[in-house]
Amino acid sequence: MMSYFFSYTFMLLIFISFWCFVSQRSHLLVTLLSLEFIVLMMYMYMSYCLGGVEEVYFCLLFLSFCVCEGALGLSIMVSVVRTHGNDYFNSFIMLKC
């Protein structure tokens, strides 16, 4: 009974963070934070489901890729802020009407 509760809770949190990723597209920082929350919830769900000793290495590999993804996103955001002055999406869209 408790395993269904935790599974549904993790899936609900992943869905909420995905909805936030899709709906809040005004700032690049908010988008990156929602992506990091999606990855964090996926990691927690994966570590909950894969409880064995052999799967710990896979969780560590997944976590290292998540850290690399976060660092790459922050470096892109710093580059965008330096070139455009802010992190609004509509300030660096080239095809404005």
Backbone as numpy.savetxt, mean C-alpha at the origin, in Angstrom:
# Nx Ny Nz CAx CAy CAz Cx Cy Cz
-14.18 -20.73 14.37 -15.00 -19.54 14.37 -14.13 -18.27 14.37
-13.08 -18.27 15.19 -12.21 -17.10 15.26 -11.40 -16.92 13.98
-11.07 -18.02 13.31 -10.28 -17.87 12.08 -11.11 -17.19 10.99
-12.41 -17.48 10.91 -13.26 -16.78 9.95 -13.35 -15.30 10.29
-13.42 -14.99 11.57 -13.49 -13.59 11.99 -12.24 -12.84 11.57
-11.06 -13.41 11.80 -9.82 -12.74 11.43 -9.69 -12.65 9.91
-10.09 -13.69 9.19 -10.01 -13.65 7.73 -10.91 -12.56 7.17
-12.13 -12.49 7.66 -13.05 -11.46 7.17 -12.60 -10.06 7.57
-11.99 -9.94 8.75 -11.50 -8.64 9.18 -10.37 -8.16 8.29
-9.42 -9.06 7.97 -8.33 -8.68 7.09 -8.83 -8.35 5.69
-9.78 -9.12 5.19 -10.32 -8.85 3.86 -11.08 -7.52 3.84
-11.80 -7.22 4.91 -12.51 -5.95 4.99 -11.53 -4.78 5.02
-10.44 -4.91 5.77 -9.45 -3.85 5.83 -8.75 -3.66 4.49
-8.48 -4.75 3.78 -7.89 -4.65 2.44 -8.86 -3.95 1.49
-10.15 -4.29 1.57 -11.15 -3.65 0.72 -11.28 -2.17 1.03
-11.26 -1.80 2.31 -11.37 -0.39 2.68 -10.16 0.39 2.19
-8.98 -0.18 2.32 -7.79 0.52 1.85 -7.76 0.62 0.33
-8.27 -0.40 -0.36 -8.36 -0.31 -1.82 -9.37 0.75 -2.24
-10.48 0.85 -1.51 -11.46 1.89 -1.81 -10.86 3.28 -1.58
-10.07 3.43 -0.53 -9.40 4.70 -0.27 -8.40 5.01 -1.38
-7.72 3.99 -1.88 -6.77 4.18 -2.97 -7.47 4.66 -4.24
-8.63 4.12 -4.51 -9.36 4.47 -5.73 -10.05 5.82 -5.60
-10.59 6.12 -4.43 -11.41 7.32 -4.31 -10.61 8.59 -3.98
-9.56 8.50 -3.23 -8.80 9.67 -2.82 -7.59 9.85 -3.73
-7.78 10.56 -4.82 -6.70 10.72 -5.78 -6.26 12.17 -5.92
-6.37 12.95 -4.87 -5.97 14.34 -4.99 -4.49 14.53 -4.66
-3.98 13.80 -3.69 -2.58 13.91 -3.29 -1.85 12.60 -3.58
-0.60 12.73 -3.96 0.22 11.54 -4.17 0.55 10.86 -2.85
0.70 11.62 -1.78 1.02 11.04 -0.48 -0.11 10.16 0.05
-1.35 10.60 -0.12 -2.49 9.80 0.32 -2.57 8.50 -0.47
-2.27 8.56 -1.74 -2.27 7.36 -2.57 -1.18 6.39 -2.13
0.00 6.91 -1.84 1.09 6.05 -1.38 0.79 5.44 -0.01
0.18 6.21 0.87 -0.18 5.67 2.18 -1.23 4.57 2.09
-2.20 4.74 1.20 -3.20 3.68 1.05 -2.59 2.43 0.42
-1.63 2.60 -0.50 -0.93 1.44 -1.05 -0.12 0.71 0.03
0.52 1.48 0.90 1.28 0.86 1.99 0.36 0.14 2.96
-0.83 0.68 3.19 -1.78 0.00 4.07 -2.28 -1.29 3.44
-2.49 -1.30 2.13 -2.88 -2.52 1.44 -1.80 -3.58 1.61
-0.56 -3.19 1.41 0.55 -4.13 1.52 0.70 -4.63 2.95
0.52 -3.75 3.93 0.62 -4.15 5.32 -0.47 -5.14 5.70
-1.68 -4.90 5.24 -2.76 -5.84 5.53 -2.55 -7.18 4.83
-2.01 -7.13 3.61 -1.70 -8.39 2.93 -0.62 -9.16 3.67
0.38 -8.45 4.19 1.43 -9.10 4.96 0.87 -9.72 6.24
0.02 -8.99 6.94 -0.55 -9.53 8.17 -1.43 -10.73 7.89
-2.20 -10.68 6.82 -3.06 -11.81 6.46 -2.21 -13.01 6.06
-1.14 -12.75 5.32 -0.27 -13.84 4.89 0.46 -14.46 6.08
0.93 -13.65 7.00 1.61 -14.19 8.17 0.64 -14.92 9.09
-0.62 -14.52 9.09 -1.63 -15.23 9.88 -1.96 -16.59 9.26
-2.09 -16.62 7.94 -2.45 -17.88 7.27 -1.28 -18.84 7.18
-0.09 -18.33 6.93 1.09 -19.18 6.80 1.82 -19.21 8.13
1.44 -20.12 8.98 1.99 -20.15 10.33 3.19 -21.05 10.50
3.61 -21.76 9.46 4.70 -22.71 9.60 6.07 -22.06 9.59
7.07 -22.86 9.88 8.43 -22.36 9.94 8.98 -22.08 8.54
8.63 -22.90 7.56 9.14 -22.72 6.20 8.60 -21.46 5.55
7.41 -21.07 5.92 6.78 -19.92 5.29 7.26 -18.59 5.87
8.01 -18.63 6.95 8.52 -17.40 7.55 9.48 -16.71 6.58
10.25 -17.50 5.85 11.18 -16.92 4.89 10.44 -16.23 3.74
9.33 -16.80 3.33 8.53 -16.16 2.29 7.94 -14.85 2.80
7.50 -14.82 4.06 6.97 -13.58 4.63 8.05 -12.51 4.73
9.27 -12.91 5.08 10.37 -11.95 5.14 10.74 -11.44 3.75
10.69 -12.31 2.75 10.95 -11.88 1.38 9.87 -10.90 0.92
8.62 -11.19 1.23 7.52 -10.30 0.87 7.67 -8.95 1.57
8.07 -8.98 2.84 8.25 -7.74 3.59 9.40 -6.91 3.03
10.47 -7.56 2.58 11.59 -6.81 2.00 11.18 -6.17 0.66
10.38 -6.86 -0.14 9.87 -6.25 -1.37 8.93 -5.09 -1.06
8.16 -5.20 0.01 7.26 -4.11 0.40 8.05 -2.87 0.83
9.15 -3.08 1.52 9.98 -1.96 1.94 10.60 -1.29 0.72
11.05 -2.09 -0.23 11.60 -1.52 -1.46 10.55 -0.74 -2.23
9.34 -1.24 -2.26 8.24 -0.54 -2.94 7.93 0.79 -2.26
7.95 0.80 -0.93 7.69 2.03 -0.20 8.79 3.06 -0.41
10.04 2.62 -0.43 11.15 3.55 -0.65 11.11 4.11 -2.07
10.75 3.29 -3.03 10.63 3.76 -4.41 9.50 4.77 -4.55
8.37 4.52 -3.89 7.26 5.47 -3.93 7.62 6.80 -3.30
8.33 6.76 -2.17 8.73 8.02 -1.54 9.74 8.78 -2.38
10.65 8.07 -3.04 11.61 8.76 -3.89 10.93 9.39 -5.10
9.93 8.74 -5.65 9.17 9.33 -6.75 8.41 10.56 -6.26
7.84 10.48 -5.06 7.12 11.63 -4.53 8.06 12.81 -4.28
9.24 12.56 -3.76 10.21 13.64 -3.55 10.62 14.26 -4.88
10.80 13.43 -5.89 11.15 13.93 -7.22 10.03 14.79 -7.80
8.78 14.36 -7.63 7.64 15.12 -8.14 7.51 16.45 -7.40
7.69 16.43 -6.09 7.58 17.67 -5.32 8.69 18.64 -5.69
9.87 18.13 -5.95 10.97 19.03 -6.35 10.76 19.63 -7.73
10.17 18.87 -8.65 9.99 19.40 -10.00 8.73 20.24 -10.14
7.64 19.87 -9.44 6.36 20.57 -9.63 5.96 21.45 -8.46
6.59 21.32 -7.31 6.29 22.19 -6.20 5.27 21.67 -5.22
4.47 20.72 -5.59 3.50 20.12 -4.66 3.20 18.69 -5.12
2.33 18.01 -4.36 2.02 16.62 -4.70 0.57 16.44 -5.16
-0.04 17.50 -5.66 -1.38 17.38 -6.23 -1.30 16.69 -7.59
-2.25 15.77 -7.82 -2.24 15.09 -9.11 -2.58 16.02 -10.26
-3.49 16.94 -10.03 -3.91 17.79 -11.15 -2.87 18.85 -11.51
-1.81 19.01 -10.72 -0.78 19.99 -11.08 0.24 19.42 -12.05
0.36 18.12 -12.17 1.31 17.57 -13.12 0.67 16.70 -14.19
-0.60 16.91 -14.46 -1.25 16.25 -15.59 -1.01 17.10 -16.83
-0.46 16.48 -17.84 -0.05 17.22 -19.04 -1.23 17.50 -19.99
-2.26 16.69 -19.95 -3.34 16.82 -20.93 -4.55 17.53 -20.34
-4.36 18.69 -19.74 -5.49 19.46 -19.22 -6.24 20.12 -20.36
-7.55 20.20 -20.25 -8.37 20.86 -21.27 -8.63 22.30 -20.87
